[in-house]
Amino acid sequence: MPHATELIAILALGLVFAFAGGMLAQRLRLPPLVGYLLAGIAIGPHTPGFVGNADLAGQLAEIGVILLMFGVGLHFSISDLMAVRAIALPGAIVQIAVATAMGAALALAFGWGLGAGLVFGLALSVASTVVLLRALEERGLLDSDKGRIAVGWLIVEDLAMVLALVLLPALATPLGGEGAGVAHAAGGNLWVTLGLTLTKVTAFAGLMLVGGRRLVPWLLNQAARSGSRELFTLAVLALALGIAFGSAELFGVSFALGAFFAGMVLAESDLSHQAAANSLPLQDAFAVLFFVSVGMLFDPGILFREPLAVLAVLAIILIGKSIAAVAIVLAFRHPLGTALTIAASLAQIGEFSFILASLGIGLKLLPPEGRDFILAGALLSITLNPLFFAGIERLVAFLAARPHIAARFERRGAATLPVATAGRHGRTGHAVLVGYGRVGSSIGRALQAWDLPFVVVERDRRRVEELRQAGLETVFGDATAPGILEAADIGRARLLAVASPDAHQARQLIAIAREANPGIDTLVRTHSDTERRHLEQEGVGLVLMPERELGFGMTLYALRSLGISEGEARIFVDTSRAESRADPAPEAEPALGAPELRPHREALGEE
């Protein structure tokens, strides 16, 4: 098969099988990630039928890793971490240490070396970002104390794994593997190797944090000011992949670290929300291919050849990590319910585990069966995680009805996190105004006149800059893209006003807003009677048609000009407006003419 055809084959069949596997997993109420891994197994060398090109799959997976790490950096939040640092920082470090020790002990029992044990233990210690966030969102826990602790805990785990990705190549030779890059340059000397590695990483980090913080947002800003969505998306991807590649070539650091720094630098810019939204489709596609490529490397026969070893790995992930998490959370005087929820959140492994396993194999630290054990543990733990959550929820409900039992485990003076009463920017009860053209600016001026709080969401970069210079809170981006309305704190807003004329966009925005804030009031403009009736049936607070309102305004002036009194003219226009909203079809609208005036004049007693 020609090379180009092999590339098409691995792309086409990988995505087709992943789609089928993801749909099956969804039907079984499992995370789609399970389906993607099964798709990889189906087209891998260990199962009959089509066998994909593993080398090409590996290169596609590398792009997936770059985009995944770029996304991790883009969503990295120092403020979220600082809010729960008192428990997340020591808790995550201790839990990683405990899980790594358990994994290393199991590896030594298998007869592996210290290096293999270290990689194996680290891979078992870190939870999946994708699975954790999905589980918290489904249960409405993301904004709760439990959710904030779990997310902060996960941020620390991610940072620890980024550090591990940096140091493992430098430590590979002393740990019994094959070093790379600076390890060879240092002649295998551990301290020289570490010194060179940390020097290069520090130089790269300094360059990104000093120069990158200015250059990266500036380049994206130029693309945004062009008004071209394609150029902006291309700029995001070019920066993510370019910085990742450049960091590896110039500084010898991994693609993953370069992409993480690129995302972290961009996260400080107001362009980050739109950058995340624009890169998300490609990030999702290559992340799927990453999971498929990982599945291709998995030998399912390990489940039958080494069932006890697989169970031991699963026990560390589900039981060992959970017990450690519960003990740590209780030690910090948090309620038992919080401890159990966090334990359930972390009782799985995912994408970082796969990245570490691949790195361990490449450095000759981890034997192939180690990767199989990690993949088996990931598949089973992710599959069982919903059941684990369900069991924890029942246990929490049981303990809530019997507080005397929970009190035996909890220490007095239980700690609590500050209750969030406003959005991340202190906003609450405000209006979110989508679009600030002629219509939106009229609404904005009225809100300013009454000193009412509002946030503008605008996709025109030049206008965003002008509004910010005028002192208006403005979020740059397409309001329908993921994360944009969230950046405007839509969950705590009182009103959503859609001033843009796109009816399809209005429906999307209403759906997004109501999902985050079911009680939010809505104001929409449209140019279609059909769309107006549809939106009104959907319960939109007010739907206005600019052309019709223009007609009513002109009618009012015409009647006044021809001698009709102000009161009569306004009654006529208001009645016509009400009738137009009540009419089932456009053709039933009354004509705005003199024959309709008589009932109003009679009502006033003038005839």
C-alpha positions as CSV (number, residue, x, y, z in Angstrom):
1,M,0.0,0.0,0.0
2,P,1.5,3.4,-0.9
3,H,2.5,5.5,2.0
4,A,0.0,8.3,1.2
5,T,-2.8,5.6,1.1
6,E,-1.7,4.3,4.5
7,L,-2.0,7.8,6.0
8,I,-5.5,8.1,4.6
9,A,-6.4,4.6,5.8
10,I,-5.2,5.2,9.4
11,L,-7.0,8.6,9.5
12,A,-10.3,7.3,7.9
13,L,-10.6,4.0,9.7
14,G,-9.2,5.4,13.0
15,L,-11.9,8.1,13.1
16,V,-14.7,5.7,11.8
17,F,-13.9,3.0,14.4
18,A,-13.5,5.7,17.1
19,F,-16.9,7.1,16.2
20,A,-18.5,3.7,16.4
21,G,-16.8,2.9,19.6
22,G,-17.6,6.3,21.1
23,M,-21.3,5.9,20.3
24,L,-21.3,2.4,21.8
25,A,-19.7,3.7,25.0
26,Q,-22.3,6.5,25.2
27,R,-25.1,4.0,24.8
28,L,-23.6,2.0,27.7
29,R,-23.3,5.3,29.7
30,L,-19.5,5.1,29.6
31,P,-17.1,7.9,28.7
32,P,-16.4,8.0,25.0
33,L,-12.7,7.6,25.8
34,V,-13.4,3.9,26.4
35,G,-14.8,3.6,22.9
36,Y,-11.8,5.3,21.4
37,L,-9.4,2.9,23.1
38,L,-11.4,-0.1,22.0
39,A,-11.3,1.3,18.4
40,G,-7.6,1.3,18.6
41,I,-7.6,-2.3,19.8
42,A,-9.8,-3.2,16.9
43,I,-7.4,-1.9,14.3
44,G,-4.2,-2.8,16.2
45,P,-1.9,-5.7,15.5
46,H,-3.2,-7.8,18.3
47,T,-6.7,-8.3,16.8
48,P,-7.7,-9.9,13.4
49,G,-8.7,-7.8,10.4
50,F,-7.2,-4.4,9.2
51,V,-4.0,-3.4,11.0
52,G,-3.1,0.3,10.9
53,N,0.3,1.6,10.4
54,A,1.6,2.0,14.0
55,D,4.4,4.5,13.0
56,L,2.0,6.8,11.3
57,A,-0.5,6.5,14.2
58,G,2.3,7.4,16.6
59,Q,3.1,10.6,14.7
60,L,-0.6,11.6,14.6
61,A,-0.7,10.8,18.3
62,E,2.2,13.1,18.9
63,I,0.1,16.0,17.4
64,G,-2.7,14.9,19.7
65,V,-0.3,15.1,22.7
66,I,0.8,18.6,21.6
67,L,-2.8,19.8,21.3
68,L,-3.9,18.1,24.5
69,M,-1.0,19.8,26.4
70,F,-1.8,23.1,24.7
71,G,-5.3,22.8,26.0
72,V,-4.1,21.9,29.5
73,G,-2.0,25.1,29.5
74,L,-4.7,27.2,28.0
75,H,-7.1,26.2,30.9
76,F,-4.5,26.4,33.6
77,S,-5.8,28.7,36.3
78,I,-3.5,30.0,39.0
79,S,-6.5,31.6,40.7
80,D,-8.4,28.2,40.8
81,L,-5.4,26.6,42.3
82,M,-4.7,29.3,44.9
83,A,-8.4,29.1,46.1
84,V,-7.8,25.5,47.3
85,R,-4.0,25.5,47.6
86,A,-4.2,24.7,51.3
87,I,-5.5,21.2,50.6
88,A,-4.9,20.6,46.9
89,L,-1.1,21.2,46.9
90,P,-0.1,19.0,49.8
91,G,-2.9,16.5,49.1
92,A,-2.0,15.9,45.5
93,I,1.7,15.7,46.3
94,V,1.2,13.1,49.1
95,Q,-1.3,11.2,47.0
96,I,1.1,11.0,44.0
97,A,3.9,9.9,46.4
98,V,1.7,7.2,47.9
99,A,0.4,5.9,44.6
100,T,3.9,6.0,43.0
101,A,5.3,4.0,45.9
102,M,2.5,1.4,45.6
103,G,3.1,1.2,41.8
104,A,6.8,0.9,42.2
105,A,6.4,-1.8,44.8
106,L,4.2,-3.8,42.4
107,A,6.7,-3.3,39.6
108,L,9.5,-4.6,41.8
109,A,7.3,-7.6,42.6
110,F,7.1,-8.2,38.9
111,G,10.9,-8.2,38.7
112,W,11.3,-4.8,37.0
113,G,13.9,-2.3,37.8
114,L,13.7,1.0,39.8
115,G,13.2,3.1,36.6
116,A,10.3,1.0,35.4
117,G,8.8,1.2,38.9
118,L,9.0,5.0,38.9
119,V,7.4,5.4,35.5
120,F,4.8,2.7,36.4
121,G,3.9,4.3,39.7
122,L,3.7,7.8,38.3
123,A,1.4,6.6,35.5
124,L,-1.0,5.0,38.1
125,S,-1.0,8.1,40.3
126,V,-2.5,10.7,37.9
127,A,-6.2,11.0,37.1
128,S,-7.7,11.8,33.7
129,T,-8.6,15.5,33.2
130,V,-11.3,14.5,30.6
131,V,-12.9,11.9,32.8
132,L,-12.8,14.0,36.0
133,L,-14.3,17.1,34.5
134,R,-17.0,15.1,32.7
135,A,-18.0,13.3,35.9
136,L,-18.1,16.5,37.9
137,E,-20.2,18.3,35.3
138,E,-22.7,15.5,35.0
139,R,-23.3,15.6,38.7
140,G,-23.4,19.4,39.0
141,L,-20.4,19.4,41.3
142,L,-18.0,21.5,39.3
143,D,-18.7,24.8,41.2
144,S,-19.1,23.1,44.5
145,D,-16.5,22.9,47.3
146,K,-15.9,19.3,46.3
147,G,-15.5,20.1,42.7
148,R,-13.1,23.0,43.3
149,I,-10.9,20.9,45.5
150,A,-10.9,18.1,42.9
151,V,-10.0,20.5,40.0
152,G,-7.3,22.1,42.1
153,W,-5.9,18.7,43.0
154,L,-5.9,17.8,39.3
155,I,-4.0,21.0,38.4
156,V,-1.2,20.0,40.9
157,E,-1.2,16.5,39.4
158,D,-0.8,17.9,35.9
159,L,2.0,20.2,37.0
160,A,3.8,17.3,38.6
161,M,3.4,15.2,35.5
162,V,4.8,18.1,33.3
163,L,7.8,18.1,35.7
164,A,8.2,14.4,35.3
165,L,8.1,14.6,31.5
166,V,11.0,17.1,31.8
167,L,13.1,15.1,34.2
168,L,12.6,11.5,33.0
169,P,14.8,11.8,29.9
170,A,17.6,13.3,32.0
171,L,17.2,10.5,34.7
172,A,16.8,7.7,32.2
173,T,20.4,6.5,32.0
174,P,21.0,6.4,35.8
175,L,17.7,4.6,36.2
176,G,18.7,1.9,33.7
177,G,17.2,3.2,30.5
178,E,18.6,5.0,27.5
179,G,19.0,8.7,27.9
180,A,18.3,11.3,25.2
181,G,19.5,14.7,24.2
182,V,21.4,16.3,27.1
183,A,21.8,12.9,28.8
184,H,24.2,11.9,26.0
185,A,25.9,15.3,26.0
186,A,26.7,14.9,29.7
187,G,28.2,11.5,29.3
188,G,25.7,9.9,31.6
189,N,26.7,12.0,34.7
190,L,23.5,12.4,36.7
191,W,24.2,15.9,38.2
192,V,25.5,17.3,34.9
193,T,22.6,15.9,33.1
194,L,20.1,17.4,35.6
195,G,21.9,20.7,35.5
196,L,21.9,20.9,31.7
197,T,18.2,19.8,31.6
198,L,17.1,22.3,34.2
199,T,19.2,25.1,32.6
200,K,17.6,24.5,29.2
201,V,14.1,24.3,30.7
202,T,14.7,27.4,32.7
203,A,16.0,29.3,29.6
204,F,12.9,28.2,27.6
205,A,10.5,29.0,30.5
206,G,12.2,32.4,30.9
207,L,12.0,33.2,27.2
208,M,8.3,32.2,27.1
209,L,7.3,34.1,30.3
210,V,9.2,37.2,29.4
211,G,9.1,37.4,25.6
212,G,6.3,35.0,24.9
213,R,3.8,36.8,27.1
214,R,4.2,39.8,24.8
215,L,4.8,38.2,21.4
216,V,2.2,35.4,21.5
217,P,-0.8,37.6,22.5
218,W,0.4,40.3,20.0
219,L,0.5,37.9,17.1
220,L,-2.9,36.6,18.0
221,N,-4.2,40.1,18.3
222,Q,-3.0,40.9,14.8
223,A,-4.8,37.9,13.5
224,A,-8.0,38.8,15.4
225,R,-7.9,42.4,14.1
226,S,-7.9,41.0,10.6
227,G,-11.5,39.9,11.1
228,S,-10.8,36.5,9.5
229,R,-11.8,33.5,11.6
230,E,-9.6,31.2,9.4
231,L,-6.5,33.4,10.1
232,F,-7.2,33.5,13.8
233,T,-7.6,29.7,14.0
234,L,-4.5,29.2,11.9
235,A,-2.5,31.6,14.2
236,V,-3.6,29.5,17.2
237,L,-2.5,26.2,15.7
238,A,0.7,27.6,14.2
239,L,1.7,29.0,17.6
240,A,0.8,25.7,19.5
241,L,2.6,23.4,17.0
242,G,5.4,25.9,16.2
243,I,6.4,26.6,19.8
244,A,6.2,22.9,20.6
245,F,8.5,22.0,17.7
246,G,10.8,24.9,18.3
247,S,11.2,24.1,22.0
248,A,12.2,20.6,21.1
249,E,14.7,21.6,18.4
250,L,16.3,24.6,20.2
251,F,16.0,23.7,23.9
252,G,15.8,19.9,23.8
253,V,12.6,19.9,25.9
254,S,9.6,17.8,25.0
255,F,6.8,18.7,22.5
256,A,4.4,18.4,25.5
257,L,6.2,21.0,27.6
258,G,6.5,23.4,24.8
259,A,2.8,23.2,24.0
260,F,1.9,23.5,27.7
261,F,3.9,26.7,28.0
262,A,2.4,28.1,24.8
263,G,-1.1,27.5,26.2
264,M,-0.2,28.9,29.6
265,V,1.2,32.1,28.2
266,L,-1.8,32.5,26.0
267,A,-4.2,31.8,29.0
268,E,-3.3,35.2,30.5
269,S,-4.6,37.0,27.4
270,D,-8.3,38.0,26.8
271,L,-8.0,36.1,23.5
272,S,-7.7,32.7,25.4
273,H,-11.4,31.9,25.4
274,Q,-11.7,32.3,21.6
275,A,-8.4,30.6,21.0
276,A,-9.6,27.6,23.0
277,A,-12.9,27.5,21.1
278,N,-11.3,27.7,17.7
279,S,-8.7,25.0,18.4
280,L,-11.1,22.7,20.1
281,P,-12.4,20.8,17.0
282,L,-8.9,20.0,15.8
283,Q,-7.8,19.3,19.4
284,D,-10.7,16.9,19.8
285,A,-10.0,15.1,16.5
286,F,-6.3,14.5,17.2
287,A,-7.0,13.7,20.8
288,V,-9.3,10.9,19.5
289,L,-6.5,9.7,17.2
290,F,-4.1,9.8,20.2
291,F,-6.4,7.5,22.2
292,V,-6.9,5.2,19.1
293,S,-3.1,5.0,18.7
294,V,-2.7,4.1,22.4
295,G,-5.4,1.4,21.9
296,M,-3.4,0.0,18.9
297,L,-0.5,-0.7,21.2
298,F,-2.6,-2.6,23.8
299,D,-2.5,-6.4,23.8
300,P,-5.8,-7.5,25.2
301,G,-4.4,-10.9,25.8
302,I,-2.8,-9.5,29.0
303,L,-6.2,-9.7,30.6
304,F,-6.1,-13.5,30.3
305,R,-2.4,-14.2,30.7
306,E,-2.0,-12.0,33.8
307,P,-5.4,-11.5,35.4
308,L,-4.0,-11.3,39.0
309,A,-1.5,-8.6,37.9
310,V,-4.2,-6.6,36.2
311,L,-6.4,-6.8,39.3
312,A,-3.5,-5.6,41.4
313,V,-3.0,-2.6,39.1
314,L,-6.8,-1.9,39.3
315,A,-6.7,-2.2,43.1
316,I,-4.0,0.5,43.3
317,I,-6.1,2.8,41.1
318,L,-9.5,2.3,42.7
319,I,-8.7,1.4,46.3
320,G,-5.1,2.5,47.1
321,K,-5.5,6.0,45.6
322,S,-9.0,6.4,47.1
323,I,-7.9,5.5,50.6
324,A,-5.0,7.9,50.4
325,A,-7.2,10.7,49.1
326,V,-9.9,10.1,51.8
327,A,-7.2,10.1,54.6
328,I,-5.6,13.3,53.3
329,V,-8.9,15.2,52.9
330,L,-10.0,14.1,56.4
331,A,-6.7,15.1,57.8
332,F,-7.4,18.6,56.6
333,R,-10.7,18.6,58.5
334,H,-13.0,18.5,55.5
335,P,-16.3,16.5,55.7
336,L,-16.3,12.8,55.0
337,G,-18.7,13.4,52.0
338,T,-16.1,15.7,50.4
339,A,-13.4,13.1,51.0
340,L,-15.4,10.3,49.4
341,T,-16.4,12.5,46.4
342,I,-12.8,13.5,45.7
343,A,-11.7,9.8,46.1
344,A,-14.2,8.8,43.4
345,S,-13.1,11.7,41.2
346,L,-9.5,10.5,41.3
347,A,-10.1,6.7,41.0
348,Q,-9.2,6.4,37.4
349,I,-6.2,7.1,35.1
350,G,-6.1,8.5,31.5
351,E,-4.2,10.7,29.1
352,F,-1.1,11.6,31.2
353,S,-0.7,7.9,32.1
354,F,-0.5,7.1,28.4
355,I,2.0,9.9,27.7
356,L,4.2,8.7,30.6
357,A,3.9,5.1,29.4
358,S,4.9,6.0,25.8
359,L,7.8,8.1,27.2
360,G,8.9,5.2,29.4
361,I,8.9,2.8,26.5
362,G,10.8,5.2,24.3
363,L,13.5,5.6,27.0
364,K,13.7,1.8,27.5
365,L,12.7,2.3,31.1
366,L,9.3,0.5,31.0
367,P,8.8,-3.0,29.5
368,P,6.0,-3.4,27.0
369,E,3.9,-5.4,29.4
370,G,4.0,-2.3,31.7
371,R,2.2,-0.3,29.1
372,D,-0.3,-3.1,28.7
373,F,-1.0,-3.1,32.5
374,I,-1.4,0.7,32.4
375,L,-3.8,0.5,29.5
376,A,-5.7,-2.3,31.1
377,G,-6.0,-0.3,34.3
378,A,-7.1,2.8,32.4
379,L,-9.8,0.9,30.4
380,L,-11.2,-0.8,33.5
381,S,-11.0,2.2,35.9
382,I,-12.6,4.5,33.4
383,T,-15.3,1.9,32.7
384,L,-15.9,1.4,36.4
385,N,-15.7,5.0,37.5
386,P,-19.4,5.8,37.0
387,L,-20.3,2.8,39.2
388,F,-17.7,3.9,41.7
389,F,-19.3,7.3,41.8
390,A,-22.8,5.8,42.2
391,G,-21.6,3.7,45.1
392,I,-20.0,6.8,46.7
393,E,-23.1,8.8,46.3
394,R,-25.2,6.1,48.0
395,L,-22.6,5.9,50.8
396,V,-22.7,9.7,51.2
397,A,-26.5,9.6,51.4
398,F,-26.3,6.8,54.0
399,L,-23.9,8.7,56.1
400,A,-26.0,11.9,55.8
401,A,-28.8,10.1,57.4
402,R,-26.5,8.8,60.2
403,P,-24.2,11.7,61.1
404,H,-23.0,10.0,64.2
405,I,-21.2,7.5,62.0
406,A,-19.5,10.2,59.9
407,A,-18.5,12.0,63.0
408,R,-16.3,9.1,64.0
409,F,-14.1,9.7,60.9
410,E,-14.2,13.5,60.8
411,R,-12.1,15.7,63.0
412,R,-13.7,18.6,64.9
413,G,-13.7,22.0,63.3
414,A,-14.4,20.9,59.8
415,A,-12.8,23.2,57.2
416,T,-14.9,24.9,54.6
417,L,-14.0,26.8,51.5
418,P,-15.4,30.3,51.0
419,V,-18.8,30.2,49.4
420,A,-18.7,31.7,45.9
421,T,-21.4,34.4,45.7
422,A,-20.2,36.0,42.5
423,G,-18.5,35.0,39.3
424,R,-14.8,34.8,38.9
425,H,-14.7,38.5,38.2
426,G,-17.1,39.4,41.0
427,R,-20.1,39.7,38.6
428,T,-23.6,38.7,39.6
429,G,-27.1,39.9,38.5
430,H,-25.7,41.6,35.4
431,A,-26.8,41.7,31.8
432,V,-24.8,39.9,29.0
433,L,-25.1,41.9,25.8
434,V,-24.1,39.9,22.7
435,G,-23.1,42.3,19.9
436,Y,-22.4,46.0,20.2
437,G,-23.4,47.5,16.9
438,R,-26.2,50.0,16.4
439,V,-28.8,48.0,18.3
440,G,-26.5,46.7,21.1
441,S,-24.9,50.1,21.7
442,S,-28.4,51.6,22.2
443,I,-29.1,49.1,24.9
444,G,-25.6,49.6,26.4
445,R,-26.0,53.4,26.6
446,A,-29.3,52.9,28.4
447,L,-27.8,50.5,30.9
448,Q,-24.9,52.9,31.5
449,A,-27.4,55.8,32.0
450,W,-29.1,53.8,34.8
451,D,-25.7,52.5,36.2
452,L,-26.7,48.9,35.6
453,P,-24.0,46.3,35.3
454,F,-23.5,44.6,32.0
455,V,-20.8,42.7,30.0
456,V,-20.5,42.9,26.2
457,V,-19.6,39.8,24.1
458,E,-18.2,41.0,20.8
459,R,-16.4,39.2,18.0
460,D,-14.9,42.3,16.3
461,R,-11.5,42.7,17.8
462,R,-11.2,46.4,16.9
463,R,-14.5,47.1,18.6
464,V,-13.5,45.2,21.6
465,E,-10.4,47.4,22.0
466,E,-12.5,50.5,21.6
467,L,-15.0,49.4,24.2
468,R,-12.3,48.5,26.7
469,Q,-10.7,51.9,26.2
470,A,-14.2,53.4,27.0
471,G,-14.2,51.4,30.3
472,L,-16.8,48.7,29.3
473,E,-16.3,45.1,30.4
474,T,-15.9,43.2,27.1
475,V,-15.3,39.5,26.3
476,F,-13.7,38.9,22.8
477,G,-15.1,35.9,20.8
478,D,-18.0,34.2,19.1
479,A,-20.6,33.9,21.8
480,T,-21.7,30.5,20.6
481,A,-18.2,29.0,20.9
482,P,-17.5,26.9,24.1
483,G,-16.4,29.0,27.1
484,I,-17.2,32.5,25.7
485,L,-20.5,33.0,27.6
486,E,-18.9,31.4,30.6
487,A,-16.2,34.1,30.5
488,A,-19.0,36.6,30.8
489,D,-20.4,34.8,33.9
490,I,-23.6,33.8,32.2
491,G,-24.4,31.4,35.1
492,R,-24.9,34.4,37.4
493,A,-26.3,36.9,34.9
494,R,-29.9,38.2,35.1
495,L,-30.5,39.0,31.4
496,L,-29.2,37.8,28.1
497,A,-29.7,40.4,25.3
498,V,-28.9,39.1,21.8
499,A,-28.5,42.2,19.6
500,S,-27.1,40.4,16.6
501,P,-29.6,39.5,13.9
502,D,-28.6,35.8,13.3
503,A,-31.7,33.8,14.4
504,H,-29.8,30.5,14.4
505,Q,-27.1,32.0,16.7
506,A,-29.8,33.4,19.0
507,R,-31.3,29.9,19.5
508,Q,-27.8,28.5,20.3
509,L,-27.1,31.3,22.7
510,I,-30.4,30.8,24.5
511,A,-29.8,27.1,24.9
512,I,-26.3,27.7,26.2
513,A,-27.5,30.4,28.6
514,R,-30.4,28.3,30.0
515,E,-28.2,25.3,30.5
516,A,-25.9,27.4,32.7
517,N,-28.7,29.5,34.2
518,P,-32.2,28.1,33.8
519,G,-33.9,31.3,35.3
520,I,-32.2,33.8,33.0
521,D,-34.3,36.4,31.2
522,T,-33.8,36.7,27.4
523,L,-34.2,39.5,24.9
524,V,-33.7,38.7,21.2
525,R,-34.0,40.4,17.8
526,T,-35.1,38.7,14.6
527,H,-36.1,39.5,11.0
528,S,-38.5,36.6,10.6
529,D,-42.1,36.2,11.7
530,T,-41.7,32.4,11.8
531,E,-38.6,32.7,13.9
532,R,-40.3,35.2,16.2
533,R,-43.2,32.8,16.9
534,H,-40.8,30.0,17.4
535,L,-38.7,32.0,19.9
536,E,-41.8,33.2,21.8
537,Q,-43.0,29.6,22.0
538,E,-39.7,28.7,23.5
539,G,-40.4,31.2,26.3
540,V,-38.0,34.0,25.3
541,G,-38.8,37.1,27.3
542,L,-39.1,39.5,24.4
543,V,-38.6,39.1,20.6
544,L,-38.4,42.2,18.5
545,M,-38.4,42.6,14.7
546,P,-36.5,45.8,13.8
547,E,-38.4,46.3,10.5
548,R,-41.8,46.1,12.2
549,E,-40.7,48.4,15.1
550,L,-39.5,50.9,12.4
551,G,-42.9,50.7,10.8
552,F,-44.7,51.4,14.0
553,G,-42.4,54.4,14.7
554,M,-43.0,55.8,11.2
555,T,-46.8,55.2,11.6
556,L,-46.8,57.1,14.9
557,Y,-45.1,60.1,13.3
558,A,-47.4,59.9,10.2
559,L,-50.6,59.9,12.3
560,R,-49.3,62.8,14.4
561,S,-48.3,64.8,11.2
562,L,-51.9,64.3,9.8
563,G,-53.6,65.7,12.9
564,I,-54.2,62.7,15.1
565,S,-53.6,63.4,18.7
566,E,-50.6,61.9,20.6
567,G,-52.8,59.7,22.8
568,E,-54.9,58.3,19.9
569,A,-51.8,57.6,17.8
570,R,-50.0,55.8,20.6
571,I,-53.0,53.7,21.5
572,F,-53.4,52.7,17.8
573,V,-49.7,51.7,17.5
574,D,-49.6,49.9,20.8
575,T,-52.8,47.9,19.9
576,S,-51.3,47.1,16.4
577,R,-48.1,45.9,18.1
578,A,-50.0,43.7,20.5
579,E,-52.2,42.3,17.6
580,S,-49.1,41.6,15.5
581,R,-47.6,39.5,18.3
582,A,-50.8,37.6,18.8
583,D,-51.4,36.8,15.1
584,P,-50.8,33.2,14.2
585,A,-49.6,34.1,10.6
586,P,-48.1,37.1,9.0
587,E,-51.0,37.6,6.6
588,A,-53.4,38.1,9.5
589,E,-51.7,41.4,10.5
590,P,-54.1,44.4,10.3
591,A,-53.2,47.1,7.9
592,L,-51.8,50.2,9.5
593,G,-54.4,52.6,7.9
594,A,-57.3,54.9,8.5
595,P,-60.1,52.2,8.5
596,E,-58.6,50.7,11.8
597,L,-58.6,54.1,13.5
598,R,-62.3,54.4,14.0
599,P,-62.6,51.9,16.9
600,H,-59.9,53.8,18.8
601,R,-61.6,57.1,18.2
602,E,-65.0,55.6,19.3
603,A,-63.3,54.2,22.4
604,L,-62.2,57.8,23.3
605,G,-65.7,59.0,23.0
606,E,-65.0,61.4,20.0
607,E,-67.8,59.9,17.8
